[in-house]
């Protein structure tokens, strides 16, 4: 992630950051003792290399830097350098909070409150809601599937049935944003195939250049994958097969990051969970699967009938009705088969909280202007 997360910092800056990390000031250590506990629900990095500089604390998910200034920063030359540096980094989209050593020592609670308020403000500006799993956005959740950095669609998850719709996913995302849509379902198909997140650069580009609330999935298998997804700007991490194959791992993520940070995907065939690119059907009944994770605090699930996805034959409304009836408090999102505006109207009518729409948009079955009624 060096090019984006570290803004092309050279090796000497990394070396300097390591030296500073091993020799923190008393004020830095005091604040770090709080930030490292992750009580703010967001990951801070200490002495973070950034372009030509090293930031005392940095959180990439919201591009926020925190600087702790000692008495030397009151000197005119140092103050001018601070202003020049901050102005440059702000031009890259980084926000700043500055505190003196004295503020940290004498008013740590106020310092922490200021950091909390700033993070919440930034999240609000990015349309990320901590209370609603669907963010601030509406019913429609457009999908962008990525292979080799390009916007594509598969039919029934078959990589041999691939259609490239746009070479530049950011252009597609901006088109959705310009139309008034506020959500985006971003799928790393390379990552899903490889079993590790691959297209995080696409995520970071869209997250930094739009205000869309993004859920990102595909290849999330390890703690490092989860960190990459959140640090690259996703509001939600989309998880599917790992929740079937390694429940202990997924539950540990729910406990560490919060259940509201995950969108659980369930691929279904004949009401049984399917995994492995839909080639393998398990004996796990969809309703048991959902119940097990609702008990763990999961609030949002999207379900894809693998027999419908990418075929424009209409959604599995009967299946969705049954799920909604059994779990009325669940934020349930329909996925797969949507072919026209009437399908969306039906999904809204039966009580779906949202609908993921992909191929119907790209094939011009649904015009962007048609989606405004659902916003």
C-alpha positions, 0 to 999 in steps of 0.5 A: 500500500506504499504508493497510496497509504504512505504517499510515495515516502522514500526509504529514508523516511521509513527509516526516520519513522522507525527511529522516532517510533522507538523513541517517543516523547512522553506526551506521544506515549501518553496519547498512544496508550489510549489510541492503541486500545482501539476504543475509537473503533478506528486504527491509528498508526504511530510515527507514520511515513507520509511523503517527505514527512513523518506524522506523529499519529495517522489514521488512513481510513479517515485521512486524519493526522494528529501532531503533538508539538513540543516547545520547539514548535513555538519558534518562528522557523519551526512554526513556518515549517509546520505551516508549510508542511501541513498546507502541502499534506492538506492538499493531498486530502489529509486533515490535521489536529494539533495539540501541545505537550501541555494540553496532552499532560493537563487535559488529556480527556479534552484532547480525546474528546476533540479527536472523537468529535473530529472522527465523527464529523469526518465520518458524517461527511463521508456519509458513514453512519454508525447506527444504520448498517446501510449508511445514509444512502437509499434503497439502491446499492449499485455494484462494481465488480473488479478484475484486473482493475476493470469494471466487469460482470460475470454470469453466475460467478463464472470467470469464463463468462466475463464482460468488461464494461469500463476500464476505469471503475472510478468513472463508473463510481462517479457516475453513480454519485452524480446520479444521487446514489450514496452506496456502492457494493465493490467486489474484488473478483481477483481477490475472491479467486486468489483468497486475498485482497488484491484490488485495494487500490481501486477501493482507495481511489473511489473512497478518496475521490467520492463520498460514496459509502462503500462495502468491499468484499472479495478475498477477505481471509485474514486480519491483515485483509480486514485492516487493508479494507478499512484502511483503504476507505471501506465503510463495511467489509463484505464477508461470505465464505469465511463465515461458512468455513471459519466461524471462529475467525469471523466471530473474532472480527465481529468482536474486534471491529464491531458487528456493524462494520460487516456486511454478511453475504450469503450465496444460496442454492435451493435454500442451502449455502453455496461457497467456492465460487458457487461450485460447492453447495453445503448442507447449511440451511440459509435460515440456520446460517442467518440465525447463528450470526444474528445471535453474534450481533450481525445486523445486515445481510445480503443474499444472492440466489446463485441460479439468478445472478447475472441472468436478468431473470428476476429476483428470488422474491419468495426466498426473500419473503421467507427470510424477512418473515423469519428475521423482521428486524434484519437489514436484509438486502436483495442481490441477483436477478434484478432486470427492471424497475418493476423488480426493484418496486417488488423488492421494496414492497416485500420489505427489503432494506436495499437491493444490489443492482449491477448487470441491469444497469450496465446492460441499460435495462435500468436507466440511472434516471430511473433509480432516482425514485428510490433515493 
